Amino acid sequence: MGNGTHPATTGLQRGQLLAPLVALSVVASLVVSSPAKASAVAPDLDRQFWSVTVDSAENQVTYSGQAAIDGDPNTFWHTSFSPSPHPHAMGIDLLRNAEVAGFRYQGRPDGTGVPNGRVGAWAFYVSEQPDDWTTLTPVATGTFPDDSIEHEVTFPASYGRYLTFVSLSEAANRGGWTTVAEFNVMGRFRDVSLQAGVGSIPSWAPVVADLASPQCSISPTAGSPAIRQRAWVDPTCSSGWFDTDGLPEGDHVFQYAVFDGVGTRRGQVTVAVRPPLEVWDTAWALPLKSSDAEVESYFAYLEGAGYTGVWISLVPTVWQGGLEEPNRHGHAFESFDEPNPLYLEHVDHTLDAAEAHGLQVNVVVAWAADWVGDRPEAKWYGIEDPAPIDETNGAAYGQTLANRWKGHPALGAWVMGGDWWTPETEAETESTWEAIVAGIRQAGATEPITYHTGGFHSSWVLFADREWVDFLSPETSHCLVASEAQGVLTMLKATYGKEVVAAEMRYEDEPAQEIGISAWCPPEDPVTRFIDATDIAADAQAAYDSGAAAYLYGQDLRWNWGNVLGNLGRPGEAAALDIAADGVLGGDTTAPTWSGGSALTGSTTDTTATLSWQGATDNEAVILYRIDQPGHGVVARTPGQSAVITDLAPATTYVFTVAAVDSAGNTTP
């Protein structure tokens, strides 16, 4: 019938897709830290980003719960040296649900003093919610001997995210202590995490790889009907999709079931419907080195390229000349106690120019590695102690900045931090940041505040739980490849529940080692290449797949305002902007088509309409058809070429339309 009519139906009429379709896929969210130990039951779950809590520890450094999962049996969790009655509990948050099939416990090894605390009687709990373990039924109980041998415990697979290992007694009744040298959990992650905009029909195989003849289905009772009817999985478990059309931003959850011939396993699908990933540029030295004309040309480029804005550093670093170095207008910053208003005027102009181009500017108030805290004895770049900004003058400085720029439409955020030289002392800078933040807030500024961390592993979680930190902006230090950086970003978002910005990954064109990290990163191997478009695309994809809110692009000259107008539009930069739009580099933009129309036909009873249509064609693959009732929205979704619409009113004329959707979310015109 093409675009003709039918007593109960009409031909193809479909508007623009409101939100893309998402194919079901397993998203790697954790970095593998070591090979999983072989087990007849299941492999070890990776431990790198587990969150471990204990109800007692001698201290949070040497004897913390984290010591039980650090890979070194000579370090161990130890409850307080002052004995306390059992039970003692160690809680583990896997960060996502898993099918848990067992665990391995290793007692405190010989040679570490009196082996106090080896576990005797024990119980193990698995839960989908962070429930009090005392309200739960254990999935396994038992008693370990008084030795340092690793013991494996298996049990029927139990589904959950929150695990609790409870020591009920000391193995030799030496006293009220518990020690755990190493603790591993065996199982498989069968949950699926999706980002809206992923455009492909991936194999379902990673979820069912260990099952001989699985049969997949959507659980009919878990999740709301409105969500379940958007999901489909092939009964053979070969593929699946979830339609995000019209859904609000946020996480949407349903569950699937897998029958393996013996029993039914299940997993949870979380679909994150999200806006495009924001992309910001890095131009730390803009306040010092730019002219007004250069700023105008630069912002015109950023606006046209699709950037959200730029991150800048207000105060020149020591190696750039420091507080007395004049900007392009001839004015120096001079002092944190009394910043030169003439220097700040160029930042006024920068914010006004950004507003004119619809851009945002995030301002680093004092680069940490140069101006805050105690520096190393080597006096990097001639930095002298004591620091010129600290808790004594920080509040006044924060007030000065906030009184000048608070409420400016182009001011995106206030940024504390910026690099650091040694992991041992970065935490000591907090009092300075707290003072500056207090001054900013006392002046009435409401813009969000973040801490841009140093590049050490310990830096990434620093101050992340503080109330004054509104969003997280870790520097993954130019020293992580994309998969490792993705693990860090994913962990931070899951652990702290705050938005995360991939704030300083690898810079395009910077000298690099063969392994793909910057030349100055350990092990400081010789330069053999440069960070290229492939590296940048991988980083942007990692930021997108981690669920980060934004990705901060960097170019090796541009960050220091070197030949800025001559190196715009680099290949990696273009790739990052492309990925940010929908999560796919060079994504498919070709819509399915009908050959001669949809040929939509139908038959009716008093309360049902049975519809059928010819298949559409696509350059990739059509995976979904939507049936829409104008004025009522989508009433059915199916991978096939027919649908039955039920619960219709007798003696009523209905109009339906059909649209074909491909794996990238493109729909027939």
Phi, psi and omega per residue, in radians:
M1 nan -0.159 -3.134
G2 1.023 -2.160 3.123
N3 -1.764 0.503 3.118
G4 -1.393 -2.787 -3.080
T5 -2.168 2.912 3.094
H6 -2.499 2.593 -3.112
P7 -0.879 -0.575 -3.141
A8 -1.953 -0.153 -3.019
T9 -2.457 2.916 2.999
T10 -2.310 3.005 -3.075
G11 -1.364 -2.897 -3.000
L12 -1.235 2.141 2.975
Q13 -2.558 1.974 -3.055
R14 -2.547 2.323 3.139
G15 -1.533 -2.904 -3.090
Q16 -1.183 2.443 3.069
L17 -1.132 2.206 -3.090
L18 -1.339 -0.615 3.109
A19 -2.563 2.576 -3.023
P20 -1.224 2.827 3.009
L21 -1.509 2.553 -3.118
V22 -2.084 2.254 3.028
A23 -1.486 2.539 -3.129
L24 -1.217 2.300 3.121
S25 -2.652 2.752 3.061
V26 -1.651 2.104 -3.083
V27 -1.747 2.112 3.110
A28 -1.224 2.116 -3.077
S29 -2.089 -0.051 3.141
L30 -2.223 2.588 3.107
V31 -1.557 2.284 3.127
V32 -1.292 2.157 -3.073
S33 -1.666 -0.491 3.129
S34 -2.767 2.700 -3.125
P35 -1.055 2.464 3.114
A36 -1.234 2.432 3.094
K37 -1.252 2.447 -3.138
A38 -1.146 2.413 3.084
S39 -2.550 2.530 3.113
A40 -1.247 -0.285 -3.071
V41 -1.613 -1.000 -3.086
A42 -2.925 2.788 3.102
P43 -1.261 2.863 3.034
D44 -1.185 2.445 2.957
L45 -1.328 2.429 3.133
D46 -1.090 2.429 -3.016
R47 -1.836 -0.057 -2.884
Q48 -1.031 -0.644 -3.062
F49 -2.003 0.351 3.025
W50 -1.091 2.607 2.990
S51 -1.863 2.096 -3.064
V52 -1.986 2.266 3.054
T53 -2.187 2.552 3.116
V54 -2.309 2.706 -3.117
D55 -1.517 -0.078 3.082
S56 -2.821 2.426 3.053
A57 -2.681 2.492 -3.140
E58 -1.068 -0.737 2.957
N59 -2.760 2.956 -3.039
Q60 -1.656 0.262 3.091
V61 -1.976 -1.215 -3.056
T62 -1.304 -0.663 -2.968
Y63 -2.069 0.494 -3.102
S64 -1.292 2.906 3.071
G65 -1.052 -0.513 -3.137
Q66 -1.100 -0.447 3.135
A67 -1.139 -0.337 3.128
A68 -1.380 -0.139 -3.128
I69 -2.265 0.421 -3.064
D70 -1.649 0.014 3.112
G71 1.469 -0.008 -3.114
D72 -2.069 1.865 -3.115
P73 -1.163 -0.250 3.122
N74 -1.419 -0.147 2.940
T75 -1.913 2.535 -3.022
F76 -2.718 2.701 2.967
W77 -1.212 2.283 3.085
H78 -2.328 2.162 3.025
T79 -1.098 2.997 -3.118
S80 -0.866 2.414 3.098
F81 -1.057 -0.452 3.026
S82 -1.371 1.946 -2.992
P83 -1.078 2.567 3.079
S84 -2.402 2.637 -3.074
P85 -1.073 2.538 2.981
H86 -1.199 2.730 0.207
P87 -1.491 2.787 3.006
H88 -2.156 2.377 -2.998
A89 -2.147 2.454 3.006
M90 -2.083 2.070 3.134
G91 -1.763 2.458 3.140
I92 -2.198 2.202 3.008
D93 -1.810 1.975 -3.126
L94 -1.316 -0.159 -3.100
L95 1.382 -0.306 3.020
R96 -2.731 2.799 -3.096
N97 -1.124 2.574 3.083
A98 -2.455 2.792 2.986
E99 -1.601 1.762 -3.007
V100 -1.603 2.167 -3.049
A101 -2.033 -0.027 3.132
G102 2.891 3.138 3.077
F103 -2.617 2.866 3.058
R104 -2.208 2.239 -3.138
Y105 -2.004 2.353 3.019
Q106 -2.119 2.209 -3.138
G107 -1.325 2.909 3.111
R108 -0.946 2.236 -3.039
P109 -1.312 2.776 3.001
D110 -1.104 2.688 3.115
G111 1.535 0.104 3.115
T112 -1.995 0.567 -3.085
G113 1.584 -2.947 3.081
V114 -1.054 2.249 -3.012
P115 -1.329 0.830 3.115
N116 -1.033 2.486 2.976
G117 1.660 -0.071 3.071
R118 -0.989 2.428 -2.992
V119 -1.355 2.320 2.998
G120 -1.713 -1.746 3.093
A121 -1.285 2.532 -3.073
W122 -2.602 2.895 3.015
A123 -2.518 2.622 -3.076
F124 -2.289 2.335 -3.044
Y125 -2.187 2.548 3.085
V126 -2.302 2.309 -3.112
S127 -2.548 2.627 3.063
E128 -1.439 -0.277 -3.129
Q129 -2.145 2.734 -3.142
P130 -1.340 1.037 -3.081
D131 -1.341 2.746 2.994
D132 -1.144 2.140 -3.048
W133 -1.076 -0.413 -3.121
T134 -1.213 -0.232 3.111
T135 -1.671 -0.001 -3.029
L136 -1.860 2.891 3.022
T137 -1.737 2.243 -3.116
P138 -1.162 2.561 3.052
V139 -1.471 -0.284 3.105
A140 -2.782 2.585 3.043
T141 -2.422 2.848 3.112
G142 3.028 -2.935 3.139
T143 -2.453 2.289 3.093
F144 -1.709 2.605 3.042
P145 -1.319 2.941 -3.123
D146 -1.475 1.363 3.130
D147 -2.621 3.083 -3.125
S148 -1.864 0.267 -3.138
I149 -1.337 2.537 3.056
E150 -1.313 2.248 -3.111
H151 -1.997 2.287 3.126
E152 -1.778 2.317 3.112
V153 -2.122 2.272 3.096
T154 -2.133 2.736 3.131
F155 -2.793 2.862 3.100
P156 -0.966 2.389 -3.029
A157 -0.936 2.342 3.123
S158 -2.190 2.445 -2.973
Y159 -1.745 2.224 3.102
G160 3.036 2.995 -3.128
R161 -1.931 -0.569 -3.023
Y162 -1.829 2.092 -3.092
L163 -2.009 2.540 3.073
T164 -2.366 2.136 3.038
F165 -1.807 2.111 -3.046
V166 -2.014 2.143 3.030
S167 -1.534 2.098 -3.095
L168 -1.697 -0.317 3.115
S169 -2.813 2.842 3.055
E170 -1.548 2.400 -2.949
A171 -1.009 -0.613 -3.116
A172 -2.019 0.276 3.126
N173 0.983 0.667 -3.140
R174 -1.356 -0.358 -3.131
G175 2.712 -3.051 -3.039
G176 -1.520 1.091 3.108
W177 -2.243 2.786 2.957
T178 -2.401 2.367 3.010
T179 -2.305 2.499 3.069
V180 -2.366 2.055 -3.113
A181 -1.357 -0.866 3.122
E182 -2.525 2.515 3.141
F183 -2.458 2.126 3.103
N184 -2.119 2.683 3.105
V185 -2.151 2.308 3.090
M186 -1.717 2.470 3.117
G187 2.902 -2.914 3.136
R188 -2.485 2.434 3.003
F189 -1.435 1.973 3.094
R190 -1.891 -0.014 3.072
D191 -1.239 2.710 3.135
V192 -2.107 2.283 3.078
S193 -2.065 2.268 -3.065
L194 -2.182 2.504 2.966
Q195 -1.885 2.277 3.102
A196 -1.013 2.311 3.130
G197 1.927 -0.202 3.058
V198 -1.156 2.198 -3.006
G199 -2.089 1.480 3.046
S200 -2.903 3.030 3.027
I201 -2.026 1.421 -3.065
P202 -1.286 2.839 3.090
S203 -1.220 2.532 3.042
W204 -1.403 -0.046 -2.950
A205 -0.963 -0.682 -3.109
P206 -1.014 -0.477 -3.116
V207 -1.363 -0.548 -3.006
V208 -2.093 0.387 -3.007
A209 -1.039 -0.541 -3.071
D210 -1.613 0.067 -3.071
L211 -1.832 2.409 -3.022
A212 -1.264 -0.984 -3.085
S213 -2.343 1.238 -3.049
P214 -1.296 2.665 3.029
Q215 -2.220 2.135 -3.027
C216 -1.869 2.606 3.076
S217 -2.759 2.829 3.031
I218 -1.486 2.279 3.136
S219 -1.099 2.245 -3.013
P220 -1.371 -0.146 -3.049
T221 -2.070 -0.362 -3.062
A222 -1.521 2.321 -3.116
G223 1.457 2.915 -3.095
S224 -1.344 2.645 3.084
P225 -0.996 -0.615 -3.130
A226 -1.109 -0.533 3.101
I227 -1.461 -0.768 -3.099
R228 -1.044 -0.648 -3.067
Q229 -1.286 -0.107 3.065
R230 -1.587 -0.092 -3.029
A231 -1.939 2.587 3.068
W232 -2.618 2.454 3.022
V233 -2.374 2.401 3.112
D234 -1.095 2.349 -3.122
P235 -0.982 -0.445 3.114
T236 -1.472 0.030 3.126
C237 1.192 0.441 -3.083
S238 -1.533 -0.407 -3.118
S239 -2.886 3.020 3.102
G240 -2.959 2.940 3.071
W241 -2.616 2.852 3.026
F242 -2.430 2.259 -3.053
D243 -1.682 2.038 -3.117
T244 -1.667 0.111 -3.084
D245 -0.928 2.067 3.059
G246 1.428 -0.031 -3.136
L247 -1.342 2.527 3.050
P248 -1.244 2.833 3.085
E249 -1.092 2.583 3.135
G250 2.282 -3.080 -3.129
D251 -1.631 2.351 3.114
H252 -2.171 2.312 -2.932
V253 -2.167 2.383 2.900
F254 -2.539 3.025 -3.105
Q255 -2.142 2.649 3.067
Y256 -2.103 2.814 3.126
A257 -2.160 2.501 3.077
V258 -2.202 2.070 3.062
F259 -1.679 2.152 -3.044
D260 -1.808 0.278 -3.122
G261 1.647 -0.274 3.131
V262 -2.125 -0.918 -3.127
G263 -2.498 3.004 -3.124
T264 -1.761 2.175 3.041
R265 -1.765 2.834 3.136
R266 -2.508 2.795 3.079
G267 -2.578 2.829 -3.128
Q268 -1.889 2.396 3.103
V269 -1.885 2.143 3.071
T270 -1.974 2.070 -3.122
V271 -1.881 2.056 3.142
A272 -1.676 1.866 3.044
V273 -1.491 2.176 -2.959
R274 -2.512 2.715 3.039
P275 -1.293 3.004 3.069
P276 -1.011 2.617 3.086
L277 -1.162 2.223 3.057
E278 -1.199 2.477 3.038
V279 -2.113 2.200 3.102
W280 -2.014 2.681 3.070
D281 -1.764 2.802 3.110
T282 -1.898 2.082 3.072
A283 -2.498 1.133 -3.044
W284 -0.920 -0.722 -2.985
A285 -1.548 0.158 -3.108
L286 -0.957 -0.802 -3.110
P287 -1.060 -0.553 -3.088
L288 -1.482 -0.767 -2.856
K289 -1.881 -0.098 -3.042
S290 -1.657 2.646 2.958
S291 -1.693 2.881 3.116
D292 -1.066 -0.700 -3.118
A293 -1.157 -0.698 3.107
E294 -1.130 -0.714 3.111
V295 -1.042 -0.745 3.141
E296 -1.092 -0.808 3.131
S297 -1.138 -0.702 -3.134
Y298 -1.117 -0.804 -3.133
F299 -1.185 -0.592 3.073
A300 -1.076 -0.681 3.084
Y301 -1.143 -0.846 -3.118
L302 -1.009 -0.739 3.135
E303 -1.083 -0.806 -3.120
G304 -1.184 -0.534 -3.104
A305 -1.389 -0.292 3.126
G306 1.744 0.291 3.089
Y307 -1.231 2.685 2.992
T308 -1.441 -0.632 -3.125
G309 3.006 -2.712 -3.036
V310 -2.498 2.592 3.008
W311 -1.773 2.302 3.132
I312 -2.249 2.789 3.084
S313 -1.984 2.113 -2.974
L314 -1.145 -0.770 -2.960
V315 -1.816 2.287 3.103
P316 -1.009 2.497 3.072
T317 -1.286 2.912 -3.140
V318 -1.061 -0.753 -3.096
W319 -1.262 -0.239 3.028
Q320 -1.535 -0.072 -3.124
G321 2.168 -0.325 3.031
G322 1.347 -2.745 -2.990
L323 -1.135 -0.433 -3.086
E324 -1.696 0.052 -3.124
E325 -1.356 2.155 -3.117
P326 -1.324 2.567 3.023
N327 -1.402 -3.014 -3.059
R328 -1.163 -0.270 3.087
H329 -1.651 0.014 3.083
G330 1.545 0.278 -3.085
H331 -2.066 2.322 3.125
A332 -1.660 2.774 3.098
F333 -1.176 -0.719 3.012
E334 1.386 -1.069 -2.974
S335 -2.758 2.493 3.019
F336 -1.243 -0.475 3.115
D337 -1.257 -0.648 3.124
E338 -2.466 1.384 3.107
P339 -0.999 2.413 -3.099
N340 -1.167 2.037 -3.137
P341 -1.024 -0.543 3.140
L342 -1.193 -0.611 3.039
Y343 -1.140 -0.737 -3.095
L344 -1.192 -0.367 3.139
E345 -1.070 -0.565 3.122
H346 -1.190 -0.574 3.054
V347 -1.242 -0.617 3.012
D348 -0.950 -0.871 -3.132
H349 -1.084 -0.693 3.141
T350 -1.055 -0.796 3.126
L351 -1.128 -0.722 3.125
D352 -1.122 -0.721 3.122
A353 -1.148 -0.697 3.097
A354 -1.070 -0.768 3.117
E355 -1.034 -0.713 -3.134
A356 -1.101 -0.459 -3.135
H357 -1.789 0.158 3.115
G358 1.222 0.514 -3.095
L359 -1.923 2.856 3.081
Q360 -2.010 2.685 3.107
V361 -2.243 2.176 3.010
N362 -1.767 2.260 -2.957
V363 -1.955 2.085 2.972
V364 -1.379 2.102 -2.967
V365 -1.399 -0.504 3.129
A366 -2.844 1.945 -3.073
W367 -1.066 2.057 -2.930
A368 -1.022 -0.788 -3.019
A369 -1.110 -0.341 -3.116
D370 -1.797 -0.602 -2.891
W371 -2.105 -0.105 -3.011
V372 -2.197 2.446 3.032
G373 1.292 -3.077 -3.140
D374 -1.540 2.291 3.109
R375 -1.589 2.931 3.106
P376 -1.106 2.818 -3.126
E377 -1.081 -0.413 -3.121
A378 -1.157 -0.202 -3.136
K379 0.946 1.116 -3.086
W380 -0.872 2.273 3.085
Y381 0.918 0.464 3.109
G382 1.385 0.255 3.128
I383 -1.114 2.353 3.125
E384 -1.915 2.489 2.990
D385 -1.631 2.697 0.012
P386 -1.359 2.899 -3.126
A387 -1.158 2.488 -3.123
P388 -1.366 -0.155 3.075
I389 -2.301 2.204 -3.115
D390 -2.641 -2.855 -3.070
E391 -1.206 -0.269 -3.104
T392 -1.420 -0.568 -3.137
N393 -2.083 0.061 -3.083
G394 -1.136 -0.725 -3.100
A395 -1.120 -0.749 3.126
A396 -1.107 -0.688 3.102
Y397 -1.109 -0.804 3.110
G398 -1.036 -0.699 3.110
Q399 -1.123 -0.700 3.130
T400 -1.027 -0.818 -3.127
L401 -1.173 -0.781 -3.089
A402 -1.149 -0.694 3.125
N403 -1.102 -0.436 -3.119
R404 -1.508 -0.662 -2.947
W405 -2.129 -0.069 -3.107
K406 -1.008 2.437 3.099
G407 1.382 -0.054 3.116
H408 -1.118 2.275 -3.072
P409 -1.004 -0.418 -3.098
A410 -1.646 -0.125 3.141
L411 -1.394 1.965 -3.084
G412 -1.499 -0.798 -3.077
A413 -2.832 2.715 2.966
W414 -1.655 2.307 -3.046
V415 -2.044 2.090 2.977
M416 -1.586 2.851 3.041
G417 1.544 -2.803 -3.100
G418 2.191 1.664 -3.135
D419 1.067 3.017 2.928
W420 -2.981 2.719 -2.972
W421 -1.648 -0.487 -3.060
T422 -2.601 2.379 -3.088
P423 -1.191 -0.317 -3.055
E424 -1.242 -0.439 -2.982
T425 -2.071 -0.051 -3.074
E426 -1.055 -0.679 -3.109
A427 -1.091 -0.415 -3.103
E428 -1.250 -0.166 -3.126
T429 -1.445 -0.098 -2.988
E430 -1.038 -0.660 -3.094
S431 -1.062 -0.592 3.095
T432 -1.161 -0.817 -3.127
W433 -1.132 -0.686 3.119
E434 -1.067 -0.670 3.130
A435 -1.172 -0.791 3.132
I436 -1.086 -0.786 3.132
V437 -1.067 -0.726 3.123
A438 -1.047 -0.731 3.109
G439 -1.128 -0.717 3.114
I440 -1.069 -0.809 -3.117
R441 -1.234 -0.654 3.122
Q442 -1.100 -0.504 3.105
A443 -1.389 -0.073 3.081
G444 1.630 0.170 3.105
A445 -1.310 2.381 -3.095
T446 -2.024 0.027 3.135
E447 -1.086 2.618 3.128
P448 -1.112 2.711 -3.124
I449 -2.189 2.439 3.107
T450 -2.331 2.862 3.008
Y451 -2.007 1.999 3.109
H452 -1.515 1.882 -2.891
T453 -1.276 2.945 2.851
G454 -1.226 3.136 -3.038
G455 -1.690 0.098 -3.118
F456 -1.443 2.740 3.113
H457 -0.975 -0.705 -3.142
S458 -1.199 -0.367 -3.106
S459 -1.228 -0.585 -2.932
W460 -1.101 -0.496 3.137
V461 -1.755 0.015 -3.049
L462 -1.146 2.216 3.123
F463 1.098 0.154 -3.050
A464 -1.093 -0.489 -3.111
D465 -1.649 0.087 -3.083
R466 -1.352 2.527 -3.136
E467 -1.147 -0.483 -3.102
W468 -1.354 -0.164 3.098
V469 -1.688 1.912 -3.080
D470 -1.450 -0.618 3.049
F471 -2.510 2.795 -3.039
L472 -1.729 2.439 3.135
S473 -2.417 1.263 -3.100
P474 -1.228 2.483 2.934
E475 -1.602 1.878 3.098
T476 -1.392 0.239 2.704
S477 1.318 0.245 -3.103
H478 1.076 0.087 -2.981
C479 -2.029 0.186 3.092
L480 -2.103 2.402 2.969
V481 -1.289 2.956 -2.941
A482 -1.022 -0.765 -3.078
S483 -1.113 -0.652 3.120
E484 -1.197 -0.749 3.123
A485 -1.097 -0.680 3.116
Q486 -1.052 -0.712 3.110
G487 -1.058 -0.724 3.124
V488 -1.115 -0.831 -3.110
L489 -1.097 -0.733 3.128
T490 -1.108 -0.781 -3.141
M491 -1.051 -0.783 -3.096
L492 -1.107 -0.767 -3.140
K493 -1.109 -0.748 -3.106
A494 -1.241 -0.626 -3.042
T495 -1.363 -0.711 -2.984
Y496 -1.865 -0.200 3.069
G497 1.171 0.372 3.109
K498 -1.958 2.729 3.033
E499 -1.082 2.527 -3.112
V500 -2.132 2.366 3.051
V501 -1.961 2.222 3.034
A502 -1.304 1.549 -2.786
A503 -1.564 -0.328 3.085
E504 -2.819 1.573 3.091
M505 -1.716 -2.608 -3.125
R506 -1.320 2.528 3.112
Y507 -1.632 2.365 3.093
E508 -1.114 2.395 3.075
D509 1.365 0.032 3.113
E510 -1.353 2.573 3.123
P511 -1.023 2.474 -3.029
A512 -2.431 2.760 2.989
Q513 -1.427 2.912 -3.141
E514 -1.039 -0.561 -3.085
I515 -1.324 -0.051 3.015
G516 1.692 0.255 3.066
I517 -2.052 2.844 -3.061
S518 -1.046 2.669 -3.008
A519 -1.121 -0.484 -3.092
W520 -1.547 0.049 3.111
C521 -1.438 2.557 2.999
P522 -1.005 2.394 0.236
P523 -1.589 0.288 3.103
E524 0.970 0.850 3.040
D525 -1.263 2.899 -3.116
P526 -1.076 2.675 3.070
V527 -1.241 2.165 3.113
T528 -2.129 -0.163 -3.063
R529 -2.836 -3.045 3.044
F530 -2.236 2.610 3.063
I531 -1.074 2.149 -2.993
D532 -2.043 -3.009 -3.073
A533 -1.077 -0.602 3.118
T534 -1.117 -0.729 3.111
D535 -1.117 -0.784 -3.107
I536 -1.147 -0.727 3.098
A537 -1.064 -0.702 3.122
A538 -1.120 -0.702 3.117
D539 -1.142 -0.782 3.130
A540 -1.102 -0.688 3.100
Q541 -1.124 -0.704 3.112
A542 -1.089 -0.735 3.104
A543 -1.074 -0.772 3.131
Y544 -1.099 -0.851 -3.060
D545 -1.199 -0.412 3.122
S546 -1.318 -0.245 -3.053
G547 1.525 0.232 3.111
A548 -1.070 2.635 3.131
A549 -1.399 -0.440 -3.057
A550 -2.726 2.759 3.086
Y551 -2.199 2.258 -3.139
L552 -1.749 1.862 3.133
Y553 -1.334 2.585 3.062
G554 -2.434 2.495 3.073
Q555 -2.170 2.495 -2.875
D556 -1.118 -0.433 3.063
L557 -1.757 -0.613 -2.982
R558 -1.131 -0.617 -3.087
W559 -1.035 -0.524 3.131
N560 -1.793 0.351 3.119
W561 0.968 0.777 3.084
G562 -1.751 2.083 3.125
N563 0.827 0.783 -3.009
V564 -1.014 -0.877 -3.055
L565 -1.269 -0.204 3.129
G566 -1.654 -0.120 -3.122
N567 -2.222 0.479 3.060
L568 -1.344 2.615 3.077
G569 1.343 0.630 3.114
R570 -1.160 2.705 -3.077
P571 -1.023 -0.749 3.117
G572 -1.154 -0.642 3.089
E573 -1.037 -0.805 3.110
A574 -1.084 -0.683 3.125
A575 -1.134 -0.725 3.137
A576 -1.091 -0.748 3.122
L577 -1.146 -0.623 3.100
D578 -1.133 -0.846 -3.132
I579 -1.090 -0.684 -3.078
A580 -1.066 -0.489 -3.074
A581 -1.162 -0.752 -3.065
D582 -2.552 0.168 3.099
G583 1.451 0.150 -3.083
V584 -2.332 2.250 3.054
L585 -1.361 2.121 -3.123
G586 1.078 0.680 -3.053
G587 -1.046 2.715 3.132
D588 -1.159 2.216 3.091
T589 -2.075 0.129 -3.117
T590 -1.554 2.165 -3.106
A591 -1.423 2.658 3.008
P592 -1.071 2.772 3.124
T593 -2.340 2.759 3.036
W594 -1.770 2.478 3.035
S595 -1.661 1.719 -3.118
G596 1.425 0.299 3.126
G597 1.707 3.001 -3.063
S598 -1.366 -0.333 -3.065
A599 0.911 0.777 -3.128
L600 -1.253 2.164 3.124
T601 -2.299 2.917 -3.141
G602 -2.867 2.845 3.030
S603 -2.341 2.706 -3.029
T604 -2.314 2.714 2.859
T605 -2.058 -2.904 -3.139
D606 -1.107 -0.563 -3.007
T607 -2.251 0.064 -3.123
T608 -2.344 2.716 2.999
A609 -2.295 2.163 3.100
T610 -1.767 2.041 -3.046
L611 -1.935 2.613 3.034
S612 -2.582 2.779 -3.087
W613 -2.770 2.855 3.085
Q614 -1.442 2.741 -3.107
G615 -1.279 2.517 3.030
A616 -1.520 2.863 3.102
T617 -2.025 2.709 -3.091
D618 -2.636 2.683 3.114
N619 -1.173 -0.409 3.064
E620 -1.910 -1.396 3.117
A621 -2.937 2.417 2.961
V622 -1.484 2.216 -3.117
I623 -2.087 -0.087 -3.016
L624 -2.734 2.486 2.957
Y625 -2.093 2.347 3.072
R626 -1.861 2.347 3.021
I627 -1.834 2.144 -3.074
D628 -2.042 2.418 2.997
Q629 -1.890 1.863 -3.079
P630 -0.859 2.285 -3.100
G631 1.590 -0.267 -3.104
H632 -2.157 -0.169 3.127
G633 1.501 -2.876 -3.094
V634 -1.276 2.238 -3.130
V635 -1.926 -0.195 3.109
A636 -2.804 2.624 3.025
R637 -2.360 2.458 -3.110
T638 -2.750 2.587 3.035
P639 -1.418 -0.222 -3.083
G640 -1.664 -2.890 -3.054
Q641 -2.002 0.536 3.053
S642 -2.723 2.746 3.122
A643 -2.731 2.602 3.073
V644 -1.992 2.132 3.116
I645 -1.751 2.178 -3.045
T646 -1.968 3.092 3.068
D647 1.064 0.655 3.074
L648 -1.521 2.716 3.111
A649 -1.471 2.358 3.116
P650 -1.052 2.660 3.054
A651 0.985 0.666 -3.134
T652 -2.258 2.415 3.097
T653 -1.572 2.265 3.125
Y654 -2.075 2.575 3.066
V655 -2.067 2.240 3.121
F656 -2.178 2.661 2.993
T657 -2.215 2.745 3.115
V658 -2.181 2.461 3.094
A659 -2.342 2.435 3.070
A660 -1.671 2.458 -3.095
V661 -2.226 2.358 3.088
D662 -1.704 -3.114 -3.005
S663 -1.203 -0.279 3.095
A664 -1.644 -0.006 -3.139
G665 1.602 0.038 3.074
N666 -1.242 2.460 3.141
T667 -2.083 2.755 3.070
T668 -1.019 2.527 -3.043
P669 -1.210 nan nan
